[in-house]
Amino acid sequence: MLQTRIFGCSARIASTSMAHNMRRQFSSIFVRPKHFRTAGRILEKNKGVFKQFERGCFHPGASTQVPLNASTQLNGWQVTRRLLQFVWPKGQPAVKRRVILAMCLLVGAKLANVSVPFLFRDAVNYYNGKAPEFLKLTFDTPQSAIFTAGVCIIMAYGLARATSAGLNELRNAVFARVAQGSVRQIARNIFLHLHSLDLSFHLNRQTGALSKAIDRGTRGMSFVMSSLVFNIVPTAVEIGMVSAIFCGTLGNEFAYMTMGSIGMYAIATLAVTRWRTKFRHQMNQADNDAGNKAIDSLINYETVKYFNNEKFEADRYDHFLKKYEHASLKTASSLALLNFTQNAIFSAGLMGVMCLAANKIVTGELTVGDLVLANTLLFQLSIPLNFLGSVYREVRQGLVDMNQMFSLLHLKSKITEAPDAVPLNITGNDITIRFKDVQFGYLQGKPILDGLTMEIPSGKKVAIVGGSGSGKSTIVRLLYRLYDVEGGSIEINGIPLTKLQLKSLRKNISIVPQVRNFLFLQTLVLFGLKNLIFSNSRIVFFISRILSYSTTQSTTIWRTATRTRPRTRSSPLQKWPIYIGPSKICLMATTQ
């Protein structure tokens, strides 16, 4: 049962007779110009008429992207350490077992992959008559009735390749649950943390940019985890194994040639990638700006229609798309240069290794199969090395995106709950709200409320009348603790709001919003009444009207709520019965 009702109404009262009519409906009407002012008077009563001189209330919108504080930024080691906490989480043995299994599959895949060139060498040597004596079998040998040794080697070669590919895919499947589970967990934590921040943060941040920061951060996290575990580390291990094989079987000069080629390859790749990263950043920034513009324009669909500015909005959107196009062309051109440089260096190294092998074949130190072995081992390294530039760039960008995402977790809300906060216990009709010398303003030096003092007794309907922008909605936000007062205090039953538990306070307050599209774009849900039993005939009637606009039992509220809103200008409580829950205090930010 609602005990106390507070209404906010615009000051469109033309005469004292209308004011008297409102006084008969409400217990109290507060219109005090000295309490509602910004740098000057907003309301003034002159011969029974309320006039509005200026609009000073600041209602911020989601149009400005406020940069994150430098103190919340993390360095590369902090980001990596935070990432490793998700790869090897505490208290989750199932995840750790998956990581261990994935690493075992990784080692098995690399061993199978390295064995492929050796089997290829043995097959070549066998058919060139250079195989060991125990492999020199002929068709006259009984064992070769079905398979010869050469065919067995070829079959082993194919089996090794298939085993390597199969273990790699199995490894990816095993680790996918670890990566995706970590992404889901961090995304959920950030989502909850964003809801715990104060209203000023969300009103001063671009919704599109914030959404993209989380999206890019989660994608970057998934990519970095996969790259570190299954690309960078395995490639380094394989390079070490190939170098050791060259030293042990072909000679130290092969290992030196291989390491020198890979070193030059890596240096050139990283240098060109660092140079072209700026083009990638420009492309991402243009993409970000275009996405923000599209989201902001679609959110303000009605405003665009009212001003007939579809072409104007399209031109502004096309401006960012053009910037994205230019940056994308630079990115593609620099990528072509990088690919050519990589192929040139690797081809030179491959040519040097084969020349060394050919020279030793002439001297009789090596066989033709050893030439194939050197070629195949080095050529196999080109597959992961081809992605070195992309991996380096994406890992760097992923770390930057993860830094922005993790930095959101370090943001502190201005609205905090005191350690000794108590729950709001209301028994019966005992509710008294007091504003004591309240001072508040959205902008520095521009107060909205300056010394507001009033008392709302229990069980009363109170209307706060003022011009548009005079601070009516501000009072609702302050009472709900979306903001904290800058001076004075607000008390319920003698307890300051700062001493009350936030959930307990907001649980006892129902709000009927001023905005008519105050709903989610999703299937029909009772977002504010999800725990109620449908015993209220008004609620049932309202839901029936919504469903009557759809041919199915599932429809979206966003459109139907706009059509079902009554056109009468009667009591505000009759307009929005669906929003009012079983709370003790009702706040209505309506307009009359």
Buried (B, 14 or more C-beta within 10 A) or exposed (E): EBBBBBBBBBBEBEEBEEBEEBEEEBBBBBBBBEBBBBEEBBBEBEEEEBEBEEEBBBEEEBEEBEEBEEEBBBEEEEBBEBBEEBBEBEEBEEBBEBBEBBBEBBEBBBBBBBBBBBBBBBBBBBBEEBBEEEBEBEEEEEEBEEEBBBEBBBEBBEBBBEBBEBBBEBBBEBBBEBBEBBBEEBBEEBEEBBEEBBBBBBBBBBBBBBEBBBBBBBBBBBBBBBBBBBBBEBBEEBBEBBBEBBBEBBBEBBBBBBBEBBEBBBEBBBEBBEEBBEBBBBBBBBBBBBBBBBBBBEEBEEEBEEEEBEEEBEEBBEBBBEBBEEBBEBBEEBBEEBEEBBEEBBEEBBEBBBEBBEEBBEEEEBBBBBBBBBBBBBEBBBEBBBBBBBBBBBBBBBBBBBBBBBBBBEBEBEBEBEEEBEEBEBEEEEBBBBBBBBBBBBEEEEBBBBBBEBEBBBBBBBBBBBBBBBBBBBBBBBBBBBBBBEBBBBBBBEBBBBBBBBEBBBBBBBBBBBEEBBBEEEEBEBEBBEEEEEEBEEBEEBBEEBBEEEEEEEBBBEBBBEEBEEEEEEEBBEBBBBBBBEBBBBBBBBEB
